[in-house]
Amino acid sequence: MNYDFIVIGAGISGITSAITLAQNGLRVALLEKAERTAPVLRGFSRRGVHFDTGFHYTGGLAKGEPLDIFLRYLGISDRVTTFPFNEDGFDLFRCENPGFEFRVPTGFENLRESLCQAFPAERAAIDSYLGQVRFTCATMPYLNLDAEIRNDSGLQRIFGATLRETLDALTGNEMLKSLLSMHCLLYGVPSNEVSFAQHAAIVGSYYDSVRGIRGGGLSLARAFDARLAELGVDVLCSREVAGIEVAPGGALSGLRLSDGQTLLCSAAISTVHPRILLDMAPAGSFRPAYRKRLGALEETVSAFLCFATSEDTIPALAGANRFLLPDAGCMRELGKRPIGSAALYLSGAYREGETEPRGFIGICPVLFSETAAWQSAAGRRSEGYRQYKEQALGLMQGQIERAYPDLAGKIRSIEASTPLTIRDFCSTPLGGLYGVKHMVGQYNPQPATRIPGLFLAGQAVVAPGLMGAVLSGLLACGTVLGHDQMRKELKACC
Ligand SMILES: Cc1cc2nc3c(=O)[nH]c(=O)nc-3n(C[C@H](O)[C@H](O)[C@H](O)COP(=O)(O)OP(=O)(O)OC[C@H]3O[C@@H](n4cnc5c(N)ncnc54)[C@H](O)[C@@H]3O)c2cc1C
């Protein structure tokens, strides 16, 4: 079998790419090293409670918004049921020192009003910030299907001002700056490193609307599977790509698997972490400077996670996440605070068929170095690692129960995962929660490469998240099929 395209990696971006190419009449195979497609999305269950791992909520999914259009284009919309998060407060921000709480409502106008009520002296800063977020989203190719695609359209995200610099220029109010930086937790880069443009492109869709998917990431993964089957894509799981084969002229000719088999194809889209791609590419196929650049890409923060179940329902966490910040400055130091006194994100976990949570997942950003001592398989079986995990979990649980009395006493079981779990589970060599950082001064890879027939997608290319990963797949396919054609097809779904 000689495929037109093979897609490497069956995460959101790989599945998006495979569906798009197959919808355009190409013969496609999708290769995934895990046993199932979309391993990051599927989550797991404990005591009947399902814990989502790679998807809790997203912006841009309300009717007519970009992600809704993309999922319709991919033939997924009718296979999933979405629901709105709490419109008066989809995220509850709490700073402990000094004490301050804010419920983040959906809708730019609602958000503006709530912010102005909480910070009456900062109207000008709030208007300017929200105006700049809106403007940035409107100029992003694909996020706005009419926006011009220019070669330099990504440069603002590399050379532009950081989020921190932009906020510093607008206001001296540290609490407001902290509040507007809270969503750094959704992409894992501190406010003094992420560009304002990157931040705006991500949070803008959350300010518009916020939705979840009934049954979480698992439902989405199942919907993707059904669509791939319908389109006749050859989905090959437990198949790890070990190398890229090139013909004498240098063009991609096939992929070598770790079991020694070679699959022939005319072209491929890789969605794996750029560092994994480097190991696959034949020596000399990438320029040394490109190789060096991919090899040096910094990863986002990693995380320590807890998964708690409760016998009782926790209605307050239904459609409303919590962001806990020990102080207003901690968004600048993402990952650098010790567990127990660092920022935290909490999101509800549900039993099948129920609409009120019976547990929650807690995410605390930490650096990979936290667990580097136990990197080897032997290290992870050591007493030291077990003690670290137990102690860190105790600190995290203590912090949660102190901050949220409504959760104290409700926890029936609690488990943890560490940056090493993230490294293995998310296939990010240094445990980055969201893979490679998008930050000022770092050139992330673009869809086209120097190897004819090899294209790139994935969260490293555009942004993390359902939106970022889907966008990266569409962008890669647009590079192959022509952006005008892609946008025409997408517009037909509006
Ligand atoms: C804890 C957590 C919570 C999150 N919460 C949200 C959320 O609420 N909302 C949201 O929008 N986003 C969320 N995200 C982010 C989102 O899940 C990711 O950005 C997205 O899944 C990335 O998709 P991807 O296709 O780029 O990468 P991946 O899903 O990593 O896909 C790459 C695939 O390639 C496979 N692979 C690797 N090497 C090889 C190889 N050699 N051969 C074959 N296959 C290979 C991997 O197994 C993987 O399946 C969350 C992520 C995490 C970790």
The ligand as an SDF file (V2000), in Angstrom:
LIG
                    3D

 53 58  0  0  0  0  0  0  0  0999 V2000
   -3.6580   17.9690   32.1010 C   0  0  0  0  0  0  0  0  0  0  0  0
   -4.0660   18.6630   30.8240 C   0  0  0  0  0  0  0  0  0  0  0  0
   -5.2560   19.3810   30.7990 C   0  0  0  0  0  0  0  0  0  0  0  0
   -5.6550   20.0240   29.6220 C   0  0  0  0  0  0  0  0  0  0  0  0
   -6.8410   20.7070   29.6080 N   0  0  0  0  0  0  0  0  0  0  0  0
   -7.2720   21.2770   28.4560 C   0  0  0  0  0  0  0  0  0  0  0  0
   -8.5440   21.9150   28.3910 C   0  0  0  0  0  0  0  0  0  0  0  0
   -9.2860   21.9730   29.3660 O   0  0  0  0  0  0  0  0  0  0  0  0
   -8.9060   22.4800   27.2140 N   0  0  0  0  0  0  0  0  0  0  0  0
   -8.1330   22.4410   26.1010 C   0  0  0  0  0  0  0  0  0  0  0  0
   -8.5510   22.9690   25.0640 O   0  0  0  0  0  0  0  0  0  0  0  0
   -6.9110   21.8500   26.1480 N   0  0  0  0  0  0  0  0  0  0  0  0
   -6.4690   21.2620   27.2810 C   0  0  0  0  0  0  0  0  0  0  0  0
   -5.2420   20.6530   27.3250 N   0  0  0  0  0  0  0  0  0  0  0  0
   -4.3430   20.7470   26.1610 C   0  0  0  0  0  0  0  0  0  0  0  0
   -4.6650   19.7530   25.0730 C   0  0  0  0  0  0  0  0  0  0  0  0
   -4.9800   18.4910   25.6160 O   0  0  0  0  0  0  0  0  0  0  0  0
   -3.4350   19.6070   24.1440 C   0  0  0  0  0  0  0  0  0  0  0  0
   -2.9950   20.8690   23.7420 O   0  0  0  0  0  0  0  0  0  0  0  0
   -3.7570   18.7720   22.9260 C   0  0  0  0  0  0  0  0  0  0  0  0
   -4.2660   17.5140   23.2890 O   0  0  0  0  0  0  0  0  0  0  0  0
   -2.4980   18.5890   22.0580 C   0  0  0  0  0  0  0  0  0  0  0  0
   -2.8200   17.8270   20.9200 O   0  0  0  0  0  0  0  0  0  0  0  0
   -1.6970   17.4600   19.8700 P   0  0  0  0  0  0  0  0  0  0  0  0
   -2.3460   16.6650   18.8050 O   0  0  0  0  0  0  0  0  0  0  0  0
   -0.9420   18.6730   19.4580 O   0  0  0  0  0  0  0  0  0  0  0  0
   -0.6350   16.5820   20.6750 O   0  0  0  0  0  0  0  0  0  0  0  0
   -0.7370   15.1230   21.3060 P   0  0  0  0  0  0  0  0  0  0  0  0
   -2.0800   14.8440   21.8550 O   0  0  0  0  0  0  0  0  0  0  0  0
    0.4250   14.9990   22.2130 O   0  0  0  0  0  0  0  0  0  0  0  0
   -0.5490   14.1730   20.0280 O   0  0  0  0  0  0  0  0  0  0  0  0
    0.6760   13.6470   19.6050 C   0  0  0  0  0  0  0  0  0  0  0  0
    0.4980   12.1420   19.5000 C   0  0  0  0  0  0  0  0  0  0  0  0
    1.6720   11.5850   18.9280 O   0  0  0  0  0  0  0  0  0  0  0  0
    1.8970   10.3230   19.5200 C   0  0  0  0  0  0  0  0  0  0  0  0
    3.2950    9.9850   19.2800 N   0  0  0  0  0  0  0  0  0  0  0  0
    4.4080   10.5010   19.8670 C   0  0  0  0  0  0  0  0  0  0  0  0
    5.5230    9.9610   19.3310 N   0  0  0  0  0  0  0  0  0  0  0  0
    5.1040    9.1040   18.3700 C   0  0  0  0  0  0  0  0  0  0  0  0
    5.7870    8.2450   17.4620 C   0  0  0  0  0  0  0  0  0  0  0  0
    7.1140    8.1780   17.4410 N   0  0  0  0  0  0  0  0  0  0  0  0
    5.0380    7.4940   16.6030 N   0  0  0  0  0  0  0  0  0  0  0  0
    3.6670    7.5520   16.6080 C   0  0  0  0  0  0  0  0  0  0  0  0
    2.9900    8.3490   17.4790 N   0  0  0  0  0  0  0  0  0  0  0  0
    3.6920    9.1110   18.3270 C   0  0  0  0  0  0  0  0  0  0  0  0
    1.5450   10.5520   20.9800 C   0  0  0  0  0  0  0  0  0  0  0  0
    1.2670    9.3410   21.6540 O   0  0  0  0  0  0  0  0  0  0  0  0
    0.3180   11.4680   20.8450 C   0  0  0  0  0  0  0  0  0  0  0  0
   -0.8860   10.7230   20.8410 O   0  0  0  0  0  0  0  0  0  0  0  0
   -4.8330   19.9720   28.4710 C   0  0  0  0  0  0  0  0  0  0  0  0
   -3.6400   19.2340   28.4970 C   0  0  0  0  0  0  0  0  0  0  0  0
   -3.2630   18.5790   29.6520 C   0  0  0  0  0  0  0  0  0  0  0  0
   -1.9950   17.7800   29.6580 C   0  0  0  0  0  0  0  0  0  0  0  0
  1  2  1  0
  2  3  1  0
  2 52  2  0
  3  4  2  0
  4  5  1  0
  4 50  1  0
  5  6  2  0
  6  7  1  0
  6 13  1  0
  7  8  2  0
  7  9  1  0
  9 10  1  0
 10 11  2  0
 10 12  1  0
 12 13  2  0
 13 14  1  0
 14 15  1  0
 14 50  1  0
 15 16  1  0
 16 17  1  0
 16 18  1  0
 18 19  1  0
 18 20  1  0
 20 21  1  0
 20 22  1  0
 22 23  1  0
 23 24  1  0
 24 25  2  0
 24 26  1  0
 24 27  1  0
 27 28  1  0
 28 29  2  0
 28 30  1  0
 28 31  1  0
 31 32  1  0
 32 33  1  0
 33 34  1  0
 33 48  1  0
 34 35  1  0
 35 36  1  0
 35 46  1  0
 36 37  1  0
 36 45  1  0
 37 38  2  0
 38 39  1  0
 39 40  1  0
 39 45  2  0
 40 41  1  0
 40 42  2  0
 42 43  1  0
 43 44  2  0
 44 45  1  0
 46 47  1  0
 46 48  1  0
 48 49  1  0
 50 51  2  0
 51 52  1  0
 52 53  1  0
M  END
$$$$
